[in-house]
């Protein structure tokens, strides 16, 4: 007997009671749906308001940033379209209080393969000898790469990267030491292997970082793998006095970021909420809220697959004057070829006229060639390996 037939057998009074039950059930379902929709709306509003805490710069004009685009071959432009490259700048704004000013102690390129969601991270050594005045002067002004951020903020630093390295960067994220410290603390620390050379210097940097962030300094007393809090891990990433100097420091910075990414993939909602409230006000970017939300949908699908430093083949030189000690590409043209192979698997890329001219000028000023570098096979033979600090 069907349900409809059973209901027809009921008395008028029973049918009336059944109708009331159905209406009540529909009201409850509608109420639940309304509550769910309300929670979704409130959640979106909360996230949107939280995103507004980020220090937001005006959207950058692509035509100003793509300095070499007309010089690149069509095949290279097609390859670049398959990736999204983001500039990451780290600044110590304890004294100037603003994320978009001062030298950039950290310069990184996060390159995202749009198809595979694989991410590669490249440290551009802050003392790399490049043209920092791109677009500001008709003739190149070779200087330490970190100067670009000091003279023109993130916009100038991106121009510097795009022009010197034939890249297509349009967006950036800038963080200060406190943001990194807070993220690590909220994630419960990161596991780092401290060796004896690092232990000799880390407590000095812990004191300095604690002063910059306003947190208590807790010194380390032993070597080996240990969970570092935010101040300790940030101090670890600032050490440059061991063998390898700034090259090794850049490697430490990438190691800390790698450990942060591993921890972040295991975040719960409560941790995400704390990070949003604490860290967002300490970040600067040109990404809009809608752009951030669109990328956040895929954040757990991204995989950090490899990291390295640039230039691959380099020579430390002392130029004197305001330029001081610099890192010279040996040579720039071939290092940029190697960079495009590393990031995009592009073995047919041909450097732009701009990069070739920069390369010639650097060689003329410094006398540095491939043979004078520390790792010539990385650019000459096409083999890109980890940095060598011997």
Secondary structure, 3 states (H helix, E strand, C coil): CCHHHHHHHCCHHHHHHHHHHHHHHHHHHHHHHHHHHHHHHHHHHHHHHHHCCCEECCCCCHHHHCCCHHHCCHHHHHHHHCEEEEEEEEECCCCCCCCCCCCCCEEEEEEEECCCCEEEEEEECCCEEEECCCCCCCCCCEEECCHHHHHHHHHHHHHHHHHHHCCCCCEEEEEEHHHHHHHHHHCCCEEEEECHHHHHHHHHHHHHHHHHHCCCCCCCCCCEEEEECHHHHHHHCCCCCCCCHHHHHHHHHHHHHHHHHHHHCCCCHHHHHHHHHHHHHHEEECCCHHHHHHHHCCHHHCEEEEEEEECCCEEEEECCCCCCEEEEECCHHHHHHHHHHHHHCCCCCCCCHHHHHHHHHHHHHHCCCHHHCCCCHHHHCCCCCCCCCC
